[in-house]
Amino acid sequence: MAGLQAQYAPSMYIGLWTRIEGFERESLTRLLEAREVVQATILRATIHLVSRADFWPFLIAIRDARRDWYHRVTRNSVGPAELTEAAQSLRELLRERPVKRAEIDQLYGPEVRGGVGMHLDMVRVPPTGTWARRRADLFGLAEGWVSPPEITVEAARELLVRRYLGGFGPAHRSEIADWAGLSVTDVAKVLATMELRRFRDERGRELVDLPDQPLPDPETPAPVRFLPTYDATLLAHARRTLILPEEHRTKVFHVRMPQSIGTFLVDGQVAGTWTVSKTGVVSWEPFDKLPASVRRQVDTEAEALTAFHTTPPPPRTTPPPKPRP
């Protein structure tokens, strides 16, 4: 899956539900508490959910590029030196305990808080950023939450590229670069060291993929699937894949709704949008008229997603673990 965007906590739960048969909400919360999956600001300077094993390689692979990008595009009065100093101070505080976003703002100011994460590796600590407490506003020190491995930047970037191709290949190197927040030159260096399958798209550009990845028959039907806001399928796939037809793009992404909205796929393409009421009932609206047989499939999936929203979590048998200092 190459990590899931997680700015809005329910999106990552629904993103896993739509991909994993039998997935239950509480299972992800338990994995977050057990540190088997980690929530942190990583790719494209946005909050992502990744496995424990992938967390440090992802972070090490993009850390320098992300920091350079931030200082290049951010126009405020806070420079690298001030952020470095704030990061050193905040590190000492985080060694003692997790810190809420509001406290960081009080100590250093919102502008510093917005950039200090480029100079200090942090995670979002549960129970914040979960289905029950959706605002991921409690920060912990990454090295205290998950022990960093011995891995080079080069090895980390190769793993990052492998994860992208495993989730979204075949792909052009520029698509990998856009997703990872690396330069095309950096991605090309990684690809040059890897054993890959190579293809050509309709424009003659080279596409690469991992050698053991399956390529399904073009006529293989794709089942109806509901996608949450911020879903990586829409954000990470290139436009050439036509998962989101161009005539519908502005219905999903526009300036008044930059986070996108919930969508559903019919035969692998976005065919409409969905919303959920305060009581958890999912309703949907197609972009175009759908055949009755397809409407029944969409209704069935909407009912399953309603059940996912409304089923109460099971009672806990043990309290969640407390974050280590």
N, C-alpha and C positions, 0 to 999 in steps of 0.2 A: 504493500500500500504506500510505501515511501513516506510514511508520516501523514497525519491528518491535521488540517488546520483546525484550530480550537479557540478562536477568539470568543465564540459563544459556546459555552460548555455543552448544551444539549446537542449541538451539531456534531460533535465527535461521537457522542453516544449513538445518534441516529446513523452517522456514517459507518459505524461498526455494525449496527443492527442490519443495515441494508446489504452488507457484504458477508456477514457470518450467520449461518443458519443456527437458530436457537440462542442467539446472543441475548443476555439479560443485562439490564441497566446496572444492577448491583455488582456484577462481575467486574466491570471497568473500575468502579469506585474502589473495590477491594484491591485491584491491581495497582491503582494509583497509590493507595495507602501502603502497599507492600513494596513500592518502588520498582515494580516489574515493568511499569510503563511510566514515562516522565512527561510532564507538561512544562514547556519552557518557550521563551522567545528564541527562535532558531532561524529557519529559512525565511528569506525576504523580510526579516525583522518583524515577523508575526508569530503569534503563539501557535505552537505545534504540539501534537501528541506523538511520541515515538517510543519504541521499545527501549528498555534499559540498555540492551547491547548496542543499539544504534545511537544513543544520546550523545556520548562523547565524540565518536567519529563524525557525526553530523556537525557538531559544534566546532570541532577542531578544523574540519574541512572548510568552513565558511567564515570563521571568526575574523580573520584579517580583512577579507573582502567586505564583510558586513560593516566593520568599523570604518573602513575607508569610504564606503558608500554613504554611511551616515554623515560623516563630516563633510562630504562633498555636496550633499543635497540639502542638509539642514541649515537653515539661516536663523541662527539665534546668537545670543551674546556669550554662550558657554563654549569654550574651546577645549581641545584635547587635554591640556594641562590641568584645567579645573576638574574635568571629568575623571582624570586619572587620580587626582588627589581625593575626590569624593569617593571613588571606588575603593581606595585603600582604607578610608575611614569606615565605609559601609561594610567592607569585608570583616573588620574586627567586630562590628556589631552583630553581623550574621553568624559569626562563630559562636556567639552566646545564645541566639534565639532567632526564629523567623521574624520578619518585620513586615508590617502592613504597608501598602502603597501610601496611605495617608500619612503615616509616620515619616516615610522617606521624603514626601513633599514638605512636611514641616521642618525636617532637618536640613534639607538641601535645596528645596524649591522644585516646582514642577518641571522646569526646563532641565535641571540637572537629572532628575529622576528619569526623564525621557531618554537621556543619553548614557546614563551610568551603566546600563546593561551592555553597552558596547565595549566597556572596559572591565566588566566584572561578570563572571559566569554565574547566573542565578537560575533557579527553578521556581515554578509556581507550586506552592505547598498545599496539599489537601488538608481539610475538606473543602477549601475554596477551589473554585474551578471545577466543581462536580455538578451533577444533575440537581442536587438539593441546594447547593450554595454556588450559584452560577458565576459570580464575579471572582475571577482569579487574581485576588488582590493581596495575597500573602506570599512573600518571597523568602526563599531559603538559599543558602550557599550551595552551589552545585557540587562542589568537591566534597562537601559534608553529607550531601544527600545520596550521591552515587559516586563511588570511588573512580577516579579517572584511570584509564588504562595506559599502557605504554604503546603509543601508536604515532607514526609520523604523519605529517600533513599529507604527504603523497598517498599513503595507504588509506588515510581517512577519506580523501577525495575519490579514490577508486571505489571504496565501499558506497559512498554517496551516489556515484554514477550508477553502480550496480543496482542500488535500490530504485533509482528513477527508472532505469530500463526494465527492471522487474515489474514495476507498476504501470508504466506508460509506453514502453518500447513497442515497435521500432520508432526511433526518433532522430531528428537532426540535432547536431551539436548545439545549435543556438537555442533550441527548445530546452535542452538540459541546462544550459547556462541561465536562461530566464528563470527557470524553476528554482535553481540552487542559489542564484544571486552571485554567480561567478562569472568571470569573463569568458568569452568564447575561446580565447587563447588558452586559458587555464584548463577548460574542458577538453580542448583538442589534445593537450599534453597528456591528460589522463587516458583518453581513448587510444592514443598511440601506443600505450603500454599493454593494452587489453586484447584478448582474443575475442573477436566479435563476428556476428553475421552482418552482411552489408546488403542493402537494397537501394533502389532508386524510386523516388516518388514521381508523380506525374510531371513535375517540373524538371526532373533530372537531378535533383539534389540527392546526396547520399544520406540514407537513413541507416542507423546501426541498432543492433539488438544483441542480447546475450545469446550465446550459441545454443543453449538448451531450452530456450523459451518456445512454448507451443504457438503455432499460428493456426487458429481455427478456420474451418472452411468459411468462405465469405457468405454462404447461405445459412450459416448457423443462426437460428433465431435467438434474440436477446430478450429475456423476460422483462416485464414491467418492474421498474425499480424507482423508489422514492429517494431523492437526494436532499440533504439538509442545506441550509445556507452555508456559504464559504466552502462548499465541497471541492476537494482537490480534483475531482473529475472535470469540473468546468474550469477551474483556475489553472490547472497544470497541463491539460491537453492543449495541443496546438490547434489553431483554427482549421488547419487542413483536415483534421479528423472528423469534422462535421458533427460532433456530438451535440453541439449547440448550433443549429442552422442560423445563418446570418440574419434571416428575416425575423428571427425571434430574439436576437441578442439584446436589443434595447428594452425588451420586456423583462429581462432578467437582470441586466446591469445598466444602471443609469445614474446620473449625478446625484439624484435625490435618494438613491438606494444603493450605495456603493458596496454593501455587504451581500448583494444578491438576495434572492428569496428561495424558498423551498421549491424544487422542481421535481417532475417525474419523467422517466424515460419510457418510451415505447419503441421497441426494436432498436434500442441503443441510441436514440436521439431524444432530446428534450421536446416533450409534446405538450407541456402545460405546467401549471404551478399549483402548489398546495399551501394551505394554512391550517393552523390548529387553534381551536377555541380555548377559552380560559378553563373549560372543563375537560380539555384533552381530546376533543373530537376533531378528526382530520377531515377537511373538505378539500375538493380539488376542482380546477377549472382548466379545460383543454384550450390550446391555442386554435385548433381547428376541430371540425366534427370528426369523431372517432366511431368506428364500427361498433355495433352492439357487443360483439364478442370481446373486443378490446376494453370497452367500458366496464364489462364485468370483471376483467382482470385488474383494472385500476381500482374498482370498488373493493375487491378482495384485498389488495395490498393496502388500501387506505384503512380498511377495518383492522388489519394487522398492526398498522402503525398507531391507530387509535388505542388498541390494546396495550401497545408498548408505552404510550404516554400515561395511561390510566391505571395500569397494574401497580399496586403498592409494592414497595420493596419488602422482602422477607425480614422478619425480626432478626436482629443481631444476636449471635451467641457469645461473641466476645467484643470488647470495645476496640475501636480502631487504634492502631499504634500511634504514639505521639512522635512528632518530628524530633530527630536527634539534633542537639545544638551543633 
